[in-house]
Amino acid sequence: MSDGPVTKVKDGVLKVLRGTGAIVEGTADTVKKATVAALEDVGDVAGGVTGFVSSTATGVFDAVNEVGTGLIRTAKGLVVGLLKGVGEVATVTVEIISDTVRAALKGSGEVGGDLTATAGAIAEGVIGTAKTVGVGLGEGAYAVAHTVIISARDVGGDVIGAASSTMTGAVTGASEVGGSVVDTVRGTAKGLVAGAGEVGADVATVTTAAISAAIDGAKKVGLSAEDAASAAATGAFEAAEAIGESAVHAVRDVAASGVDGVKAVILGDRDT
């Protein structure tokens, strides 16, 4: 992506930030149009997306840095616009979701954004857009959550805070579009714990954070605390099985002990 399109995106977002206050919608529309224009004539869209996403994030957050406000809502609008734009000219894959999340977190961090708050907004934006671009909520949730944890490690951020915020944002996004909150919780927890295993974070602590945030989110969207806790524990367990025996035991212990007074049932675990 050349400097011209980057400047155009930046200028468009600057107008949004200095305008009416509809930051998420305005940013998403600006980024979507730029994405379609840049990719519709590219033969290998999948191969060109990564660099495009990174450059677009740079333009968007340069605008935020210049104005000094609106970072969280702009980050959400960025991922929504990118995914919708790509979805108009190509198939949105989990790899594209991961690239988008990674670029948004990196860009926001470069202008002083708080990783925890930004992760939640990004998760909400991706999950709220997933069905529109043909991605299953569980699949999209896994991609977001896994990428958030890896990114948190890379920038030295708060892994546990990012895990909680990601779960909260994912639940909100699913509820806003009438999607399956249970599937979203399960996919998010699975991605968070898989990421924890890769970066060496404590699986039990990440599992506890995921379940707690799922329970809290459930209260706001009409899902029972028990169902939310069990969905999160099941997703965490699925990831733990791929990590190793110690991780499996850690998730089982958290589920059996309960989180915030709620015990979780791990679906499919024949040893509990």
Residue pairs with C-beta under 8 A, 6 or more apart in sequence:
1 38
1 51
1 52
1 55
1 56
5 34
5 37
5 38
5 55
5 56
5 59
6 55
6 56
6 58
6 59
7 59
8 34
8 59
9 30
9 31
9 34
9 56
9 59
9 60
9 63
10 59
10 60
10 62
10 63
11 63
12 30
12 34
13 26
13 27
13 30
13 31
13 59
13 60
13 63
13 64
13 74
14 63
14 66
14 67
15 26
16 22
16 23
16 26
16 27
16 30
16 74
16 77
17 23
17 63
17 64
17 67
17 69
17 70
17 74
18 67
19 26
20 26
23 70
23 73
23 74
23 77
24 73
24 74
24 76
24 77
24 80
24 125
25 77
26 77
27 60
27 73
27 74
27 76
27 77
27 78
27 80
27 81
28 77
28 78
28 80
28 81
28 84
29 81
30 77
30 81
31 56
31 60
31 77
31 78
31 80
31 81
31 82
31 85
32 80
32 81
32 82
32 84
32 85
32 88
33 85
34 56
34 81
34 85
35 52
35 56
35 81
35 82
35 84
35 85
35 86
35 88
35 89
36 85
36 88
36 89
38 52
39 45
39 48
39 49
39 52
39 85
39 86
39 89
39 90
40 88
40 89
42 48
45 86
45 89
45 90
46 90
46 93
46 95
46 96
49 86
49 90
49 96
49 99
50 99
53 82
53 96
53 99
53 100
53 103
54 99
54 103
54 106
54 107
56 78
56 82
56 103
57 78
57 103
57 104
57 106
57 107
58 107
60 74
60 78
60 107
61 71
61 74
61 107
61 108
61 110
61 111
61 113
62 111
63 74
64 70
64 71
64 74
64 108
64 111
65 111
65 112
71 108
71 111
71 113
71 118
72 113
72 117
72 118
72 121
73 121
75 104
75 107
75 108
75 113
75 118
75 121
75 122
75 125
76 121
76 122
76 124
76 125
77 125
78 104
78 107
78 125
79 100
79 101
79 104
79 122
79 125
79 126
79 129
80 125
80 126
80 128
80 129
82 100
83 92
83 96
83 97
83 100
83 126
83 129
83 130
83 132
83 133
84 129
84 132
84 133
86 92
86 96
86 133
87 132
87 133
87 134
91 134
92 133
92 134
92 135
94 135
94 139
94 140
94 142
94 143
97 126
97 135
97 140
97 143
97 144
97 147
98 143
98 146
98 147
100 126
101 122
101 126
101 143
101 144
101 147
101 148
101 151
102 147
102 150
102 151
104 118
104 122
105 115
105 118
105 119
105 122
105 147
105 148
105 151
105 155
106 151
106 155
108 115
108 118
109 115
109 118
109 155
109 157
115 151
115 152
115 155
115 157
115 158
115 161
115 162
116 157
116 158
116 161
116 162
116 164
116 165
117 165
119 148
119 152
119 162
119 165
119 166
119 169
120 165
120 166
120 168
120 169
121 169
122 144
122 148
122 169
123 141
123 144
123 145
123 148
123 165
123 166
123 167
123 168
123 169
123 170
123 173
123 188
124 169
124 170
124 172
124 173
124 176
125 169
125 173
126 140
126 143
126 144
126 173
127 137
127 140
127 141
127 144
127 169
127 170
127 172
127 173
127 174
127 177
127 179
127 184
128 173
128 174
128 176
128 177
129 173
130 136
130 137
130 139
130 140
130 141
130 173
130 179
131 137
131 177
131 179
132 177
136 183
137 174
137 179
137 180
137 183
137 184
137 187
138 180
138 183
138 184
138 186
138 187
139 187
140 187
141 170
141 174
141 183
141 184
141 185
141 186
141 187
141 188
141 191
142 187
142 188
142 190
142 191
142 194
143 191
144 166
144 170
144 188
144 191
145 163
145 166
145 167
145 170
145 187
145 188
145 189
145 190
145 191
145 192
145 194
145 195
146 191
146 192
146 194
146 195
147 191
147 195
148 162
148 163
148 166
148 191
148 192
148 195
149 159
149 162
149 163
149 191
149 192
149 194
149 195
149 196
149 198
149 199
149 201
149 206
150 195
150 198
150 199
151 157
151 162
152 158
152 159
152 162
152 199
153 159
153 199
153 201
159 196
159 199
159 201
159 206
160 201
160 205
160 206
160 209
163 192
163 196
163 206
163 209
163 210
163 213
164 209
164 210
164 212
164 213
165 213
166 188
166 192
166 213
167 185
167 188
167 189
167 192
167 209
167 210
167 213
167 214
167 217
167 232
168 213
168 216
168 217
170 184
170 185
170 187
170 188
171 181
171 184
171 185
171 188
171 213
171 214
171 217
171 218
171 220
171 221
171 228
172 217
172 220
172 221
173 179
173 184
174 180
174 181
174 183
174 184
174 221
175 181
175 220
175 221
181 217
181 218
181 221
181 223
181 228
182 223
182 227
182 228
182 231
183 231
185 214
185 217
185 218
185 228
185 231
185 232
185 235
186 231
186 232
186 234
186 235
186 238
187 235
188 210
188 214
188 232
188 235
189 207
189 210
189 211
189 214
189 231
189 232
189 233
189 234
189 235
189 236
189 239
190 235
190 236
190 238
190 239
191 235
191 239
192 206
192 209
192 210
192 236
192 239
193 203
193 206
193 207
193 210
193 235
193 236
193 239
193 240
193 243
193 247
193 251
194 239
194 242
194 243
195 201
196 202
196 203
196 206
197 203
197 239
197 240
197 242
197 243
197 244
197 247
202 250
203 236
203 240
203 243
203 246
203 247
203 250
203 251
204 250
204 251
204 253
204 254
206 236
207 232
207 233
207 236
207 240
207 250
207 251
207 254
207 255
208 254
208 259
210 232
210 235
210 236
211 228
211 229
211 232
211 233
211 236
211 254
211 255
211 259
211 260
211 262
211 264
212 259
212 260
214 228
214 229
214 231
214 232
215 225
215 228
215 229
215 232
215 259
215 260
215 262
216 260
217 223
217 228
218 224
218 225
218 227
218 228
219 225
225 260
225 262
226 262
226 263
226 264
226 265
229 255
229 259
229 262
229 263
229 264
230 264
230 265
230 266
230 267
232 264
233 251
233 254
233 255
233 264
233 265
233 266
234 264
234 265
234 266
234 267
234 268
234 269
236 251
236 254
237 248
237 251
237 252
237 255
237 266
237 268
237 269
238 268
239 247
240 247
240 248
240 250
240 251
241 247
241 248
251 266
252 266
252 269
252 271
252 272
254 264
255 263
255 264
255 265
255 266
255 272
256 263
256 272
257 263
258 264
265 272
266 272
